[in-house]
Amino acid sequence: MTKIYKPTLFIYWGFITFLALVPVQKSPELFLFSDKLIHFISFFILIFLFDKSFKKPLSIFSLGLLISYGVFLEFAQSLTPTRSPELLDLLADSIGLLVYYVLAPKFREKIKK
């Protein structure tokens, strides 16, 4: 099964990196905090794919790696002319990662039963 998830992980990872750094004009939010919800979901999917791509269970190290990636994206956005780093974006990214990290073992336990 990891044969499907690994290529998907790297394609998705490249896709969200591209979307985070491509120049855009400011567009109106669909609803209050829709941008933060998109960050949350994007990083939730990222850690899900990361989890499914490797045989070892998620560790604090892998969680830290993915949070560092979020920090990197926010820093890289500060170097672009049309993007700017936002602490709330990083917070939404991190919460998406943490929610999956906390809930994933509980789902595995229910599946085994």
N, C-alpha and C positions, 0 to 999 in steps of 0.2 A: 504494500500500500504506500510505503514511503516513496516509491518510484513516481507516483502521481504528484505527491505533495512537494517534493524538492524542486522540480522545475517551476511549479506554480509559485512557490515561495520566492524564488529568485526573480521571476517575471513580475510578481506583485511588488516586491521590494524595489525593483527598478522603476516600476510604474509610479509608486507613491513618491519616490525620490524625484522623478521627473515632474510630477504634479506640484510638489512642494517648491521646486526651484524655477519652473517656467514662469516667465513674466506674465502677469495678468493685471487687468484693470480691476479696481475695487467694484465688486458687484453686491447688490443688496442681499441680506440674509433672508432665507425663506421664512424663518421664524426665529424668535429670540434664542440665541446660542446654537443655531443650526451648525455654524462653523465648528463649534466645540464638539458637538455630537458627531460630526464627520471625523474629527480627529480621534475621538474615542473609538468609533467603529473601525476606522482604518488600522489603528494599532491593536485593537482586539483581534482583528482578522490576521494581522501580521504575526502576533504571538501564537495564534491558533495554528497557522501554517508552519511556523517555526517548531512548535511542539510536535506536530504530526510528521515533520520531515526527518526527525532524528529518533533513533531507538531509545536513547536515554531520556529520562524524564527532565522536565524543566528544572533548572537550578537557579540559585540567586545570581550566579555568574551570567547565565543567559538572560535573565531579567535585567541585570545591570547593563549588559551589552545592548539590549534593545532600548533601554532608557537613554543610554549614551548616544544611540542613533538619533533619538528624538532631539537631544541637545545639539548634536551635529547639524541636523536639519534647521533648527532655529538659528544657529550661528551662521550657517550658509545663507539663510534668507537675509541676514543682515548685510551680506556682501552683494546682494542683487539690487538693481535700481527700483524695482516695483514691489518688493517684498520687505517685510520687517518682522523681526523676531517678536514673539508674544509669549510671555510667561504662562498665560492661561492656555495657550495651545499646548505647551509642554506639559502642563498639568493634566489636560484632557488626554494627551497621549499616554502619560504615565498611569492614569486611572484606568484606561482601557487595558493596559498591560497587567496591572495589578488585579483587576477584576478577574481576568482569565486565569492568572497565576493562582489565585486563591480558590477559584471554583473548579478548575480542571481536575484536581485530584478527587474531588467529591463526585464528579461525573463518572470518573473511572471506577470508583468504588461501587456506584449504583449499577454500572454495566456488568461488573464482575458478579454481582449477586444474582 
